[in-house]
Amino acid sequence: MAKDEGIGETSWLSIIGKSLAFLCLDRARERDPEKFGDVLNKVDFLRGLGLAEKDAAEAAGTSIQSVRVLRRHHGRKRAKSGKAKKTSRR
């Protein structure tokens, strides 16, 4: 029976932790709305608080698949800096 109580406490602690992380995100959005307008910024903030990527995506109002697609597209935008590759001259 002690094992059942431990499982119940663990799940409640997880729920409390996720709730507190969401409240922190909400407060951060109030203070700096421009910084947290992007979904990736919200997810990164929540990940910094210790949430798993799936939980962070759900708290930010999206799915883990959407976050992965956004990260992939965001990485491509960074790779294209507008500078041409250096070619070797012979």
C-alpha positions in Angstrom: 0.0 0.0 0.0 2.9 2.3 0.6 3.9 2.0 -3.1 0.5 3.2 -4.2 0.9 6.3 -2.0 4.3 7.0 -3.5 2.9 6.8 -7.1 0.1 9.2 -6.2 2.5 11.7 -4.7 4.7 11.5 -7.7 1.9 12.2 -10.2 0.7 15.1 -8.0 4.1 16.6 -7.9 4.3 16.4 -11.6 1.0 18.1 -12.1 1.9 20.8 -9.6 5.3 21.3 -11.4 3.6 21.7 -14.8 1.0 24.1 -13.4 3.7 26.3 -11.8 5.7 26.3 -15.0 2.6 27.4 -16.9 2.0 30.2 -14.4 5.6 31.3 -14.7 5.1 31.5 -18.5 1.9 33.4 -18.1 3.6 35.9 -15.8 6.6 36.2 -18.2 4.3 36.9 -21.1 2.7 39.7 -19.1 6.1 41.3 -18.4 7.6 40.9 -21.9 4.9 40.1 -24.5 7.3 40.6 -27.5 9.7 38.0 -26.2 7.1 35.3 -25.7 5.0 35.9 -28.8 6.8 33.0 -30.7 5.9 29.4 -29.9 9.5 28.3 -29.9 10.4 31.0 -27.3 7.6 29.7 -25.0 8.7 26.1 -25.4 12.3 27.0 -24.7 11.3 28.9 -21.6 9.3 26.0 -20.3 12.1 23.6 -21.1 14.4 25.8 -19.1 12.1 25.4 -16.2 12.5 21.6 -16.4 9.6 20.5 -18.5 9.9 17.8 -21.1 9.6 19.0 -24.7 6.2 17.3 -25.0 4.8 18.9 -21.9 6.3 22.3 -22.8 4.6 22.1 -26.2 1.3 21.3 -24.6 1.6 24.1 -22.1 2.4 26.5 -25.0 -0.8 25.5 -26.8 0.7 23.3 -29.5 1.8 19.8 -30.2 5.3 18.2 -30.1 5.1 17.6 -33.9 4.5 21.3 -34.5 7.4 22.2 -32.4 9.7 19.8 -34.3 8.6 21.3 -37.6 9.1 24.8 -36.4 12.6 23.9 -35.1 13.5 22.4 -38.4 12.3 25.4 -40.4 13.9 27.8 -37.9 17.2 26.0 -38.3 17.0 26.4 -42.1 16.5 30.1 -41.8 19.6 30.4 -39.7 21.6 28.4 -42.2 20.7 30.9 -44.9 22.7 33.9 -43.8 22.6 35.5 -47.2 26.3 35.1 -47.7 27.6 33.2 -50.6 29.9 30.2 -50.0 33.5 31.0 -50.5 34.9 29.3 -53.5 38.5 28.5 -54.0 40.2 30.4 -56.7 42.8 28.6 -58.8 
